[in-house]
Amino acid sequence: MAVLAIDIGGTKLAAGIVDSEGRILARGEIPTLAKEGLEPVLARIVGLGRDLLSRPEVAGVRVHRIGVGCAGPVDLKAGVVFNPPNLPGWTQVPLTDHIQRALALPTVLENDANAAALGEFRYGAGKGARSIVYLTVSTGIGGGIILNGKVWHGLKDAAGEVGHMTVCPDGPLCGCGNRGCLEAMSSGPSIARRARELLAAGRQSALGQIANPTSADVVRLAKKGDPVASEIWDQAVRYLGIGVAAVITILAPERVVIGGGVTKAGDYLFQPLREHVRQRVKLVPVESVPILPAALGPDVGILGAAAVALDS
Ligand SMILES: [Zn+2]
């Protein structure tokens, strides 16, 4: 028994045939070409699915369902996607119906962050736990909450947006319209923005010798002891700690799993982060809540979408 997993991103479309143990039997990836608009992208998604279903390496494998991870907002019950910021022209797209009809298999939709959370829960760093909170810290900060083995969707499927909790009351404006969201303080672009601000204010740093310093440059120079880079990094980690501490205090999950590009900093992120969290969480036995790096790496999109199909 296997499923077709499709991960729809703004830059690439990834898909795989995945068995119930989480083994990827076949995989494919093509650029989304999101700028071409809705119809061409839908055609590419269906084409990629067809290609995988007809691969020789899955001949004889019974594929019984399709799982799709896509950026939200989504109405999961209706299988409709509403205007994801990275997919221009997707005003109100009945994605589940479209894929189901084209590929003739029952199809289940989940937002990409929830799918990733479910993937880590089932196959990755959350394996064996009953309840986890997953965060992805990269261009944005997304998340998913798994309680007693199920994604917590909340009202209008809006739960799990850990990146948009306020961690700094008068902080910078966030893409969502609020000020001082975790995403506005600790995402890759917000770290890079802080570097530009401090350089513009005349602070002396090796960051000034880089044309467009990124969060990776900030980490690299902070590790070398550059005081401005260290200050920027410490602040980003501190705010992430405030967010993670809030999540642990409210939900007391068994584990917190963190993925995304910013976690490439490794222990340089996780050690101070754990310390910030430990200092702030008083009512949950925080030593019993491991804060772990995500384990699935670039396969999280495919394995997440697969977990969605297998769990439905
Ligand atoms: Zn926000």
Boltz pocket constraint, residues with backbone or C-beta under 6 A from the ligand:
constraints:
  - pocket:
      binder: B
      contacts: [[A, 163], [A, 164], [A, 165], [A, 174], [A, 175], [A, 176], [A, 177], [A, 178], [A, 181], [A, 183], [A, 184]]
      max_distance: 6.0
